[in-house]
């Protein structure tokens, strides 16, 4: 990833099914974090009847996107251009949905290892980006 620091995918109920292997160790416990963000997002949606798109803190920006049966969460630095972050975030969310749209309903809750193959997509995109630049 070039602009995102972490990319997390959860399904209904906040169960994290995919997370990048971030070397930065920003999120200490991705399972708790995923459930926490799901709760915040649900409260926001019910209270304001609106979609939560991002939360911005002093150092990090957390972006949200719901697509099909997935909730996508992207974490970036607040210093990174939000347009570049949004483009990369939407690319990965679309790519993940496209690859796994038919498999999410057929896998059991314990068999989320299939989603780890998405690491190859992230690596391939990073290599292509470096070759272009």
C-alpha positions as CSV (number, residue, x, y, z in Angstrom):
1,X,0.0,0.0,0.0
2,X,1.2,3.4,-0.9
3,X,-1.1,5.8,1.0
4,X,-3.0,3.6,3.5
5,X,-1.2,2.4,6.6
6,X,-3.7,-0.4,7.2
7,X,-6.7,-1.9,5.4
8,X,-9.3,-3.9,7.4
9,X,-12.4,-5.8,6.2
10,X,-15.1,-6.9,8.5
11,X,-18.5,-8.5,7.9
12,X,-21.8,-7.9,9.7
13,X,-21.3,-7.8,13.4
14,X,-17.8,-6.4,13.3
15,X,-16.1,-9.7,12.8
16,X,-12.7,-8.9,11.1
17,X,-12.1,-11.3,8.2
18,X,-9.1,-9.6,6.7
19,X,-6.4,-7.2,7.8
20,X,-3.1,-6.2,6.2
21,X,0.0,-7.4,8.0
22,X,1.0,-3.8,9.0
23,X,4.6,-3.6,10.2
24,X,3.7,-0.2,11.9
25,X,1.6,-1.9,14.6
26,X,-0.9,0.9,14.6
27,X,-3.8,-1.2,15.6
28,X,-2.8,-3.3,18.7
29,X,-5.9,-5.7,18.6
30,X,-7.6,-5.7,15.2
31,X,-10.5,-7.8,16.5
32,X,-11.5,-5.4,19.2
33,X,-10.8,-2.5,16.9
34,X,-13.1,-3.9,14.2
35,X,-16.0,-4.5,16.7
36,X,-15.5,-1.0,18.2
37,X,-15.6,0.7,14.8
38,X,-18.7,-1.3,13.9
39,X,-20.4,-0.1,17.0
40,X,-19.5,3.5,16.3
41,X,-20.7,3.2,12.7
42,X,-24.0,1.6,13.8
43,X,-24.7,4.3,16.4
44,X,-23.9,7.0,13.9
45,X,-26.2,5.4,11.3
46,X,-29.1,5.0,13.6
47,X,-28.8,8.3,15.5
48,X,-28.3,10.5,12.5
49,X,-29.6,8.4,9.7
50,X,-26.4,9.0,7.7
51,X,-23.4,7.1,6.6
52,X,-20.1,7.6,8.5
53,X,-17.3,8.1,6.1
54,X,-14.3,9.0,8.2
55,X,-13.0,9.8,11.7
56,X,-10.0,12.0,12.0
57,X,-7.7,12.3,15.0
58,X,-4.5,14.1,15.6
59,X,-2.3,11.5,13.7
60,X,-4.6,9.1,11.9
61,X,-7.7,9.2,9.6
62,X,-10.0,6.2,9.6
63,X,-12.1,5.8,6.4
64,X,-15.2,3.6,6.1
65,X,-17.1,2.1,3.2
66,X,-19.8,-0.5,3.1
67,X,-20.1,-2.6,0.0
68,X,-22.1,-5.8,-0.4
69,X,-21.7,-7.8,2.8
70,X,-18.4,-6.1,3.7
71,X,-17.4,-3.1,5.9
72,X,-14.1,-1.7,4.7
73,X,-11.8,0.3,7.1
74,X,-8.8,2.2,5.9
75,X,-6.3,3.9,8.2
76,X,-4.0,6.6,6.9
77,X,-1.9,9.5,8.3
78,X,-3.7,12.8,8.5
79,X,-0.7,14.3,6.7
80,X,-1.3,12.1,3.6
81,X,-3.4,13.7,0.8
82,X,-7.0,12.6,1.4
83,X,-7.7,12.3,-2.4
84,X,-4.8,9.8,-2.8
85,X,-6.0,7.9,0.2
86,X,-9.5,7.8,-1.0
87,X,-8.5,6.5,-4.5
88,X,-6.3,3.8,-3.0
89,X,-9.0,2.8,-0.4
90,X,-11.7,2.6,-3.0
91,X,-9.5,0.6,-5.3
92,X,-8.8,-2.0,-2.6
93,X,-12.4,-2.1,-1.5
94,X,-13.6,-2.7,-5.0
95,X,-11.0,-5.3,-5.7
96,X,-11.7,-7.2,-2.5
97,X,-15.5,-7.2,-3.2
98,X,-14.9,-8.3,-6.8
99,X,-12.6,-11.2,-5.8
100,X,-14.6,-12.5,-2.8
101,X,-18.2,-11.5,-3.5
102,X,-19.3,-15.1,-4.1
103,X,-17.2,-16.7,-1.4
104,X,-18.3,-14.7,1.7
105,X,-21.6,-16.5,2.0
106,X,-20.1,-20.0,1.6
107,X,-17.2,-19.9,4.0
108,X,-17.6,-20.7,7.7
109,X,-16.7,-18.1,10.4
110,X,-13.6,-20.1,11.2
111,X,-12.3,-20.3,7.7
112,X,-11.2,-16.8,6.9
113,X,-7.7,-17.8,5.8
114,X,-9.0,-17.7,2.2
115,X,-9.0,-13.9,2.4
116,X,-5.2,-13.7,3.2
117,X,-4.7,-14.3,-0.6
118,X,-5.6,-10.7,-1.0
119,X,-2.1,-9.8,0.3
120,X,-0.9,-10.7,-3.2
121,X,-3.2,-8.0,-4.7
122,X,-1.7,-5.4,-2.4
123,X,1.8,-6.5,-3.2
124,X,1.1,-6.5,-6.9
125,X,-0.4,-3.0,-6.8
126,X,2.6,-1.7,-4.8
127,X,5.0,-3.1,-7.4
128,X,3.0,-1.6,-10.3
129,X,2.9,1.8,-8.5
130,X,6.7,1.8,-8.0
131,X,7.3,0.9,-11.6
132,X,5.1,3.7,-12.8
133,X,6.8,6.3,-10.5
